[in-house]
Amino acid sequence: MLPHNMTWMKYPSLSKDPSTNFEDIIFSQQVISRFMHAYIACFVPAGLLAGIVILGICIKNYRSRTLETLDVLFFPQTISSIFLILLSLTIAVRPAYLKLSYIKCGTLSFFFSLGYFCSQYLLVLMVLNLFLSRHPPQNAFISKVYRNPKVCVGFVLMCSSCLALIPSALLGIENYQAETDCQLDPLFVWPEYEIIKFTFGFCAPSLFELLCLVLAFVKKTRPDSHRSGKNTYPLSAILVMVTTRLVCHLFYNIMILSRTSLKIKGDIGTPQNELVMNIAEVVLFGESCVSLVILLCLHRPYRTTLLNTLKNLTTTCRRRRESNRSLEIQETQPGPSEIRSH
């Protein structure tokens, strides 16, 4: 880490500035507390449940040797989304912040950046796969890589790890063991951290995704690129996931850049700035939950498997109930000896 820091940055709600309006602080804390409770109560269970179901379906397909190319892409994407959801539980203490040492906070930030980059670039890989499915590559090397998604996923994981190390090197802390108020994207980082994360975590992948989507629909599809209905690419799921991520990540990255501008000016901001930044953080994590639900509901094989499983469970429960009811009826009916006695 670089031998400099920005530990002078304080959260407005925790600053000791006498000019601070405490009514604004109380209002901000109430709002973010309600947002956090709604996220923990609704989004987290739905996202984790959808993610577990998707992982179960992928494992089932692997065991039955029916694992498709899309499953190879969706499996790590689901793991990264679940990882981000678990990390998001650190906001359960809001409106307060985690009290951690600088080194622990930096480690937590590294894992968050890893999941953030990995999830983003895996979605880029899905969009690129969508483009190549409609327009098969002419180059032999690209065609070979396209048909081996495990290599692509491994390359994405390696790039995400390298990109996550770069912001971690810019945390700029001298007193590693000193405690601080920790956020997954720490407040004490230098502006270069946030600029790099905006450039490589949002701007570059989002532009690439939009470019691939535009080319996929504008460019004429070759006749030999049509696939059978069984292997139809989940176009609706990918489009909705890209749109949802673009909106949520745009909001979060705008607030990240706004916080960067405050650092450059030497200003800690207002309680309203802190409130909107916390809301943007909740929205960012909410997108990870929503994307898993979207994938489970809009991807036809996953939706069909889920519905068939629920149908089988319902049928099994109904049969057991009917068998138990028939046993109860048999027990209540009088036997032949009882009839003779009467």
VMD Tcl script that draws the C-alpha trace (Angstrom):
set ca {
  {0.00 0.00 0.00}
  {1.10 3.53 -0.72}
  {2.47 5.54 2.22}
  {-0.34 8.11 2.17}
  {-3.95 8.16 3.25}
  {-7.10 10.26 3.36}
  {-8.08 9.51 6.92}
  {-9.24 13.12 7.31}
  {-12.41 12.11 5.43}
  {-15.25 11.57 7.91}
  {-18.87 10.62 7.46}
  {-21.08 13.69 8.00}
  {-23.21 11.75 10.50}
  {-20.09 11.03 12.58}
  {-18.35 14.38 12.26}
  {-18.07 16.73 15.21}
  {-18.71 19.85 13.18}
  {-20.92 22.20 15.27}
  {-22.60 23.53 12.11}
  {-24.04 20.10 11.30}
  {-27.84 19.92 11.38}
  {-28.71 17.00 13.65}
  {-32.28 16.84 12.36}
  {-30.91 16.03 8.90}
  {-28.71 13.33 10.41}
  {-31.64 11.74 12.26}
  {-33.81 11.84 9.13}
  {-31.05 10.28 7.01}
  {-30.46 7.53 9.54}
  {-34.16 6.67 9.66}
  {-34.42 6.47 5.86}
  {-31.33 4.31 5.36}
  {-32.40 2.05 8.23}
  {-35.75 1.41 6.50}
  {-34.04 0.78 3.17}
  {-31.68 -1.67 4.84}
  {-34.47 -3.56 6.61}
  {-36.49 -3.83 3.39}
  {-33.42 -5.17 1.58}
  {-32.56 -7.71 4.28}
  {-36.17 -8.88 4.64}
  {-37.20 -9.11 0.97}
  {-34.29 -9.07 -1.45}
  {-31.73 -11.20 0.39}
  {-33.99 -14.27 0.94}
  {-35.30 -14.11 -2.65}
  {-31.80 -13.76 -4.11}
  {-30.26 -16.52 -2.00}
  {-33.16 -18.90 -2.67}
  {-33.01 -18.26 -6.43}
  {-29.22 -18.69 -6.42}
  {-29.39 -21.98 -4.52}
  {-32.01 -23.30 -6.95}
  {-29.88 -22.31 -9.97}
  {-26.79 -23.96 -8.48}
  {-28.82 -27.08 -7.75}
  {-30.06 -27.24 -11.34}
  {-26.52 -26.79 -12.71}
  {-25.18 -29.53 -10.44}
  {-28.03 -31.80 -11.48}
  {-27.29 -31.16 -15.16}
  {-23.61 -31.89 -14.55}
  {-24.34 -35.19 -12.84}
  {-26.74 -36.23 -15.60}
  {-24.19 -35.10 -18.21}
  {-26.62 -32.61 -19.75}
  {-24.56 -29.55 -18.80}
  {-24.83 -26.96 -21.58}
  {-22.56 -24.07 -22.49}
  {-24.89 -21.61 -20.79}
  {-24.74 -23.57 -17.54}
  {-20.95 -23.15 -17.54}
  {-21.48 -19.36 -17.72}
  {-24.43 -19.14 -15.36}
  {-22.80 -21.25 -12.63}
  {-19.89 -18.84 -11.80}
  {-22.19 -15.85 -12.34}
  {-24.55 -17.24 -9.72}
  {-21.69 -17.93 -7.30}
  {-20.36 -14.37 -7.67}
  {-23.85 -12.91 -7.12}
  {-24.37 -15.04 -4.00}
  {-20.92 -13.96 -2.79}
  {-21.89 -10.28 -3.20}
  {-25.19 -10.88 -1.40}
  {-23.35 -12.42 1.55}
  {-20.92 -9.50 1.62}
  {-23.86 -7.12 1.54}
  {-24.90 -8.37 4.98}
  {-22.22 -6.02 6.32}
  {-24.75 -3.19 5.84}
  {-27.01 -4.79 8.46}
  {-25.50 -2.42 11.05}
  {-26.63 0.71 9.19}
  {-27.02 3.57 9.93}
  {-23.83 2.72 11.84}
  {-20.70 1.37 10.12}
  {-18.48 -1.62 10.77}
  {-15.63 -0.91 13.16}
  {-12.61 -2.63 11.65}
  {-8.90 -2.02 11.37}
  {-7.66 -0.50 8.13}
  {-6.04 -3.75 7.03}
  {-9.23 -5.77 7.66}
  {-11.31 -3.16 5.88}
  {-8.89 -3.26 2.94}
  {-9.16 -7.05 2.80}
  {-12.95 -6.86 2.81}
  {-12.75 -4.26 0.06}
  {-10.55 -6.55 -2.04}
  {-13.06 -9.42 -1.89}
  {-15.89 -7.03 -2.72}
  {-13.97 -5.71 -5.73}
  {-13.23 -9.27 -6.82}
  {-16.91 -10.23 -6.76}
  {-17.87 -6.92 -8.37}
  {-15.46 -7.26 -11.32}
  {-16.12 -10.97 -11.71}
  {-19.89 -10.54 -11.85}
  {-19.59 -7.68 -14.33}
  {-17.21 -9.41 -16.72}
  {-19.12 -12.69 -16.62}
  {-22.15 -10.77 -17.85}
  {-19.94 -9.33 -20.60}
  {-19.01 -12.89 -21.51}
  {-22.71 -13.82 -21.73}
  {-23.46 -10.88 -24.02}
  {-20.46 -11.76 -26.19}
  {-21.70 -15.36 -26.31}
  {-25.09 -14.03 -27.41}
  {-23.47 -12.07 -30.24}
  {-21.38 -15.05 -31.39}
  {-24.40 -17.35 -31.24}
  {-26.16 -15.09 -33.76}
  {-23.02 -14.37 -35.79}
  {-20.60 -17.33 -35.68}
  {-16.93 -16.24 -35.75}
  {-14.89 -16.69 -38.93}
  {-11.55 -16.87 -37.14}
  {-10.56 -20.44 -36.19}
  {-8.98 -19.42 -32.87}
  {-12.01 -17.36 -31.77}
  {-14.31 -20.18 -32.81}
  {-12.29 -22.67 -30.75}
  {-12.34 -20.43 -27.67}
  {-16.06 -19.78 -28.14}
  {-16.74 -23.50 -28.04}
  {-14.73 -23.89 -24.82}
  {-16.49 -21.64 -22.26}
  {-14.44 -23.01 -19.35}
  {-11.34 -21.30 -20.77}
  {-13.27 -18.02 -21.08}
  {-14.51 -18.26 -17.49}
  {-10.98 -18.97 -16.26}
  {-9.67 -15.95 -18.16}
  {-12.39 -13.74 -16.67}
  {-11.56 -14.92 -13.15}
  {-7.87 -14.18 -13.69}
  {-8.57 -10.69 -15.06}
  {-11.00 -9.95 -12.22}
  {-8.39 -10.94 -9.62}
  {-5.79 -8.66 -11.21}
  {-8.23 -5.75 -11.43}
  {-9.26 -6.24 -7.79}
  {-5.62 -6.00 -6.71}
  {-5.14 -2.60 -8.36}
  {-7.72 -0.71 -6.23}
  {-6.51 -2.54 -3.13}
  {-3.01 -1.17 -3.78}
  {-4.48 2.34 -3.75}
  {-5.99 2.17 -0.27}
  {-3.03 4.18 0.99}
  {-2.90 3.32 4.69}
  {-0.02 3.86 7.08}
  {-1.49 2.77 10.43}
  {-2.78 -0.65 9.46}
  {-4.00 -1.67 12.94}
  {-5.91 1.53 13.70}
  {-9.69 1.21 13.64}
  {-11.95 3.01 11.21}
  {-15.57 3.09 10.04}
  {-15.55 0.57 7.21}
  {-17.57 0.38 4.02}
  {-17.06 -2.13 1.21}
  {-15.85 0.77 -0.91}
  {-14.00 2.56 1.90}
  {-14.35 6.27 2.40}
  {-10.64 6.74 3.16}
  {-9.40 5.57 -0.26}
  {-7.71 7.95 -2.66}
  {-9.70 9.24 -5.67}
  {-7.66 7.00 -8.01}
  {-9.35 3.96 -6.42}
  {-12.82 5.13 -7.37}
  {-11.79 6.34 -10.82}
  {-10.23 2.95 -11.65}
  {-13.28 1.12 -10.34}
  {-15.59 3.33 -12.40}
  {-13.49 2.90 -15.54}
  {-12.88 -0.85 -15.44}
  {-15.87 -1.92 -13.33}
  {-18.63 0.02 -15.05}
  {-17.70 2.21 -18.00}
  {-15.65 -0.23 -20.13}
  {-17.83 -3.36 -19.61}
  {-21.09 -1.44 -20.02}
  {-19.97 0.12 -23.31}
  {-18.82 -3.28 -24.56}
  {-22.15 -4.88 -23.61}
  {-24.13 -2.17 -25.38}
  {-21.92 -2.43 -28.46}
  {-22.36 -6.21 -28.67}
  {-26.12 -5.95 -28.20}
  {-26.46 -3.29 -30.90}
  {-24.32 -5.28 -33.34}
  {-26.22 -8.47 -32.55}
  {-29.49 -6.92 -33.72}
  {-28.26 -4.53 -36.42}
  {-25.91 -6.88 -38.22}
  {-27.59 -9.36 -40.54}
  {-27.67 -12.89 -39.17}
  {-26.04 -15.53 -41.31}
  {-28.32 -18.39 -42.43}
  {-26.08 -21.07 -40.90}
  {-26.18 -19.45 -37.48}
  {-29.76 -20.48 -36.72}
  {-30.10 -22.97 -33.94}
  {-32.77 -25.40 -33.03}
  {-35.46 -24.38 -30.56}
  {-33.86 -26.53 -27.87}
  {-30.67 -24.45 -27.84}
  {-32.28 -21.04 -28.21}
  {-30.22 -18.46 -26.34}
  {-32.07 -16.87 -23.37}
  {-32.33 -13.49 -25.07}
  {-34.98 -12.02 -22.77}
  {-33.09 -13.03 -19.61}
  {-29.82 -11.49 -20.82}
  {-31.50 -8.26 -21.98}
  {-33.33 -7.77 -18.69}
  {-30.20 -8.57 -16.67}
  {-28.10 -6.11 -18.68}
  {-30.74 -3.36 -18.37}
  {-31.17 -3.88 -14.62}
  {-27.44 -3.89 -14.00}
  {-26.86 -0.84 -16.16}
  {-29.45 1.22 -14.25}
  {-28.40 0.11 -10.75}
  {-24.66 0.33 -11.38}
  {-25.04 3.71 -13.09}
  {-26.70 5.12 -9.97}
  {-23.99 3.68 -7.72}
  {-21.11 4.86 -9.89}
  {-22.54 8.37 -10.16}
  {-22.50 8.54 -6.38}
  {-18.96 7.13 -6.29}
  {-17.80 9.90 -8.63}
  {-19.71 12.46 -6.56}
  {-17.84 11.30 -3.48}
  {-14.59 11.55 -5.42}
  {-15.34 15.17 -6.34}
  {-15.91 15.96 -2.67}
  {-12.51 14.47 -1.81}
  {-10.80 16.56 -4.47}
  {-12.48 19.69 -3.08}
  {-11.51 18.72 0.48}
  {-15.15 18.58 1.60}
  {-16.78 15.81 3.65}
  {-20.22 16.52 2.19}
  {-23.62 16.70 3.85}
  {-25.87 14.12 5.53}
  {-27.90 14.09 2.30}
  {-24.81 13.03 0.34}
  {-24.20 10.23 2.82}
  {-27.85 9.16 2.63}
  {-27.91 8.93 -1.18}
  {-24.58 7.06 -1.19}
  {-25.96 4.49 1.25}
  {-29.14 4.12 -0.82}
  {-27.02 3.58 -3.93}
  {-25.11 0.86 -2.09}
  {-28.36 -0.91 -1.18}
  {-29.55 -0.61 -4.79}
  {-26.26 -2.12 -6.00}
  {-26.68 -5.17 -3.79}
  {-30.36 -5.40 -4.63}
  {-29.38 -5.82 -8.28}
  {-27.44 -8.99 -7.41}
  {-30.58 -10.45 -5.87}
  {-32.85 -9.35 -8.70}
  {-30.53 -10.71 -11.40}
  {-30.70 -14.21 -9.88}
  {-34.50 -14.08 -9.74}
  {-34.59 -12.85 -13.35}
  {-32.32 -15.66 -14.50}
  {-34.41 -18.29 -12.72}
  {-37.73 -16.95 -14.02}
  {-36.82 -15.98 -17.60}
  {-34.39 -18.75 -18.58}
  {-36.77 -21.45 -19.86}
  {-34.83 -24.60 -18.83}
  {-34.39 -23.33 -15.27}
  {-38.00 -22.19 -15.04}
  {-39.27 -25.49 -16.40}
  {-37.12 -27.51 -14.00}
  {-38.32 -25.43 -11.06}
  {-41.99 -25.78 -12.04}
  {-41.64 -29.54 -12.58}
  {-39.95 -29.92 -9.19}
  {-42.71 -27.96 -7.46}
  {-45.33 -29.99 -9.33}
  {-43.72 -33.27 -8.26}
  {-43.53 -32.10 -4.66}
  {-47.18 -31.05 -4.73}
  {-48.20 -34.39 -6.24}
  {-46.20 -36.32 -3.63}
  {-47.71 -34.32 -0.77}
  {-51.22 -34.85 -2.17}
  {-50.68 -38.61 -2.47}
  {-49.40 -38.84 1.08}
  {-52.34 -36.85 2.34}
  {-54.81 -39.09 0.50}
  {-53.10 -42.25 1.76}
  {-53.19 -40.95 5.34}
  {-56.84 -40.06 4.95}
  {-57.69 -43.55 3.62}
  {-55.86 -45.12 6.56}
  {-57.85 -42.99 8.98}
  {-61.11 -44.02 7.31}
  {-60.16 -47.71 7.54}
  {-59.35 -47.35 11.23}
  {-62.67 -45.66 12.01}
  {-64.77 -48.25 10.13}
  {-66.09 -51.14 12.32}
  {-64.69 -54.63 11.68}
  {-66.75 -57.81 11.00}
  {-66.66 -58.91 14.67}
  {-68.06 -55.59 15.80}
  {-70.91 -55.82 13.27}
  {-71.88 -59.37 14.51}
  {-71.92 -58.27 18.09}
  {-74.52 -55.67 17.24}
}
mol new
graphics top color blue
foreach p $ca { graphics top sphere $p radius 0.5 }
foreach p [lrange $ca 0 end-1] q [lrange $ca 1 end] { graphics top cylinder $p $q radius 0.2 }
display resetview
